[in-house]
Amino acid sequence: MINRAVVSLLPLVPRSLVWKISRRYIAGKSLEEALQCVKELNDQGMSATLDVLGEDSTSSEQALRGEEIYQRALAEIDRQSLDANISVKLSMLALRFDESLCLEILQRLIRTAEIHDSFVRIDMEDSSVTEKTLDIYRRLRKDTDKVGAVVQAYLRSTESDVQKLLDEGDTFLRLCKGIYVEPEEIAFNDFTEIQDAFLRNLELMLRGGIKKVGIATHDTRLVEGSLDLLQRLEIPKERYEFQMLLGVTEKLRSELVENGHPLRVYVPFGEEWYAYSSRRLRENPKIAGHVIRNMLPF
Ligand SMILES: Cc1cc2nc3c(=O)[nH]c(=O)nc-3n(C[C@H](O)[C@H](O)[C@H](O)COP(=O)(O)OP(=O)(O)OC[C@H]3O[C@@H](n4cnc5c(N)ncnc54)[C@H](O)[C@@H]3O)c2cc1C
């Protein structure tokens, strides 16, 4: 309830104050600021993935503008010899109104990623686009290993999706809990059930010969459970990486790096930070709770 109250009060908070609070979680408004952030993370032994903040596109022009920033990001990452790739949301790249344009944009981004020896991660959005997103991933990965998808542990369908993807061949998946509010019929809503599903899916992937998994969580129980699985199954470092959001659980992040585990930080940036952040908060008021807790000095 408190989280919802915070979200409903958001329009009354001055933008400059929201920006101050968001700065910890967002690298900046420009690509240059994001690249500087990546450089600092690289210097601390972490890789990164760049995410352009944006609303769902409603016109091809808007989607192509999104592509253009990502194209520049891939070129600059290479030019500055940074250790980073990109994460894209298909709804920003025309998925909801023109699937063939979306596929074309992705194919162009992947071509650029191939030229620069980089990688395109397709983020997973709400359940209305899960199947479409996985279908697009399947089509693309037939021809390249420079693309990866994301699966959400809270979806009841995820275990069978993962099994199918593994049966179809090597995969590059990120595993996360899932951030959108979904109904009980299709998603676990209970905290422990989601944690259990996360570890079951991770074990399925590791035993099923996944090429590389991104373990995206800040949840201590899940990090410990994952470390235990990695050790028991003797998984080499090339087959996994931990992934965390910029500004979140930095101590846990550093401990993993100090212990020699590969770790990638998700670095959001962009002019549309305000519209994007308020939409995400409205969609899932729990995020407000996380942010407030992280701001407290205890
Ligand atoms: C690299 C990465 C990529 C992701 N990609 C996707 C995606 O493609 N699709 C999708 O649906 N979800 C994605 N997520 C979000 C994910 O699904 C979870 O909603 C989110 O990570 C919170 O779950 P948790 O496992 O960290 O556990 P929680 O129990 O929710 O969090 C553990 C602790 O981490 C901190 N924390 C977690 N999230 C935040 C936050 N947003 N702000 C501040 N503090 C926080 C809090 O201190 C919290 O107590 C991604 C997450 C990461 C780390």
The ligand as an SDF file (V2000), in Angstrom:
LIG
                    3D

 53 58  0  0  0  0  0  0  0  0999 V2000
   20.3390   -7.5750  -15.3080 C   0  0  0  0  0  0  0  0  0  0  0  0
   18.8710   -7.6910  -15.1410 C   0  0  0  0  0  0  0  0  0  0  0  0
   18.0550   -7.7660  -16.2530 C   0  0  0  0  0  0  0  0  0  0  0  0
   16.6740   -7.8950  -16.1140 C   0  0  0  0  0  0  0  0  0  0  0  0
   15.8970   -8.0470  -17.2260 N   0  0  0  0  0  0  0  0  0  0  0  0
   14.5760   -8.2670  -17.0920 C   0  0  0  0  0  0  0  0  0  0  0  0
   13.7560   -8.5520  -18.2110 C   0  0  0  0  0  0  0  0  0  0  0  0
   14.2080   -8.6300  -19.3540 O   0  0  0  0  0  0  0  0  0  0  0  0
   12.4290   -8.7680  -17.9830 N   0  0  0  0  0  0  0  0  0  0  0  0
   11.8720   -8.7280  -16.7350 C   0  0  0  0  0  0  0  0  0  0  0  0
   10.6650   -8.9570  -16.5910 O   0  0  0  0  0  0  0  0  0  0  0  0
   12.6390   -8.4410  -15.6600 N   0  0  0  0  0  0  0  0  0  0  0  0
   13.9560   -8.2070  -15.7990 C   0  0  0  0  0  0  0  0  0  0  0  0
   14.7230   -7.9470  -14.6910 N   0  0  0  0  0  0  0  0  0  0  0  0
   14.0620   -7.6550  -13.4000 C   0  0  0  0  0  0  0  0  0  0  0  0
   13.8510   -8.9250  -12.6000 C   0  0  0  0  0  0  0  0  0  0  0  0
   12.8590   -9.7060  -13.2260 O   0  0  0  0  0  0  0  0  0  0  0  0
   13.3970   -8.6250  -11.1650 C   0  0  0  0  0  0  0  0  0  0  0  0
   12.1850   -7.9680  -11.1750 O   0  0  0  0  0  0  0  0  0  0  0  0
   14.3680   -7.7750  -10.3560 C   0  0  0  0  0  0  0  0  0  0  0  0
   15.6920   -8.1490  -10.6170 O   0  0  0  0  0  0  0  0  0  0  0  0
   14.1090   -7.9600   -8.8540 C   0  0  0  0  0  0  0  0  0  0  0  0
   14.2390   -9.3200   -8.4940 O   0  0  0  0  0  0  0  0  0  0  0  0
   15.4910   -9.8950   -7.6550 P   0  0  0  0  0  0  0  0  0  0  0  0
   15.7630  -11.2690   -8.2070 O   0  0  0  0  0  0  0  0  0  0  0  0
   16.6110   -8.9690   -7.7170 O   0  0  0  0  0  0  0  0  0  0  0  0
   14.9000  -10.1240   -6.2190 O   0  0  0  0  0  0  0  0  0  0  0  0
   14.1840   -9.1250   -5.2000 P   0  0  0  0  0  0  0  0  0  0  0  0
   13.8490   -9.9660   -4.0310 O   0  0  0  0  0  0  0  0  0  0  0  0
   13.0650   -8.3970   -5.8760 O   0  0  0  0  0  0  0  0  0  0  0  0
   15.3220   -8.0930   -4.8650 O   0  0  0  0  0  0  0  0  0  0  0  0
   16.3650   -8.3860   -3.9760 C   0  0  0  0  0  0  0  0  0  0  0  0
   16.8980   -7.0540   -3.4500 C   0  0  0  0  0  0  0  0  0  0  0  0
   17.4820   -6.3230   -4.5410 O   0  0  0  0  0  0  0  0  0  0  0  0
   17.1480   -4.9420   -4.4870 C   0  0  0  0  0  0  0  0  0  0  0  0
   16.4140   -4.5850   -5.7260 N   0  0  0  0  0  0  0  0  0  0  0  0
   15.8840   -5.4370   -6.6210 C   0  0  0  0  0  0  0  0  0  0  0  0
   15.3450   -4.7840   -7.6750 N   0  0  0  0  0  0  0  0  0  0  0  0
   15.5360   -3.4670   -7.4370 C   0  0  0  0  0  0  0  0  0  0  0  0
   15.2120   -2.2670   -8.1450 C   0  0  0  0  0  0  0  0  0  0  0  0
   14.5660   -2.2790   -9.3390 N   0  0  0  0  0  0  0  0  0  0  0  0
   15.5800   -1.0850   -7.6010 N   0  0  0  0  0  0  0  0  0  0  0  0
   16.2240   -1.0310   -6.4250 C   0  0  0  0  0  0  0  0  0  0  0  0
   16.5460   -2.1290   -5.7060 N   0  0  0  0  0  0  0  0  0  0  0  0
   16.2250   -3.3210   -6.1960 C   0  0  0  0  0  0  0  0  0  0  0  0
   16.3620   -4.7530   -3.2220 C   0  0  0  0  0  0  0  0  0  0  0  0
   17.2670   -4.3770   -2.1980 O   0  0  0  0  0  0  0  0  0  0  0  0
   15.7980   -6.1130   -2.9310 C   0  0  0  0  0  0  0  0  0  0  0  0
   15.5240   -6.3240   -1.5870 O   0  0  0  0  0  0  0  0  0  0  0  0
   16.0980   -7.8660  -14.8130 C   0  0  0  0  0  0  0  0  0  0  0  0
   16.9270   -7.8060  -13.6840 C   0  0  0  0  0  0  0  0  0  0  0  0
   18.2800   -7.7270  -13.8280 C   0  0  0  0  0  0  0  0  0  0  0  0
   19.1270   -7.7120  -12.6160 C   0  0  0  0  0  0  0  0  0  0  0  0
  1  2  1  0
  2  3  1  0
  2 52  2  0
  3  4  2  0
  4  5  1  0
  4 50  1  0
  5  6  2  0
  6  7  1  0
  6 13  1  0
  7  8  2  0
  7  9  1  0
  9 10  1  0
 10 11  2  0
 10 12  1  0
 12 13  2  0
 13 14  1  0
 14 15  1  0
 14 50  1  0
 15 16  1  0
 16 17  1  0
 16 18  1  0
 18 19  1  0
 18 20  1  0
 20 21  1  0
 20 22  1  0
 22 23  1  0
 23 24  1  0
 24 25  2  0
 24 26  1  0
 24 27  1  0
 27 28  1  0
 28 29  2  0
 28 30  1  0
 28 31  1  0
 31 32  1  0
 32 33  1  0
 33 34  1  0
 33 48  1  0
 34 35  1  0
 35 36  1  0
 35 46  1  0
 36 37  1  0
 36 45  1  0
 37 38  2  0
 38 39  1  0
 39 40  1  0
 39 45  2  0
 40 41  1  0
 40 42  2  0
 42 43  1  0
 43 44  2  0
 44 45  1  0
 46 47  1  0
 46 48  1  0
 48 49  1  0
 50 51  2  0
 51 52  1  0
 52 53  1  0
M  END
$$$$
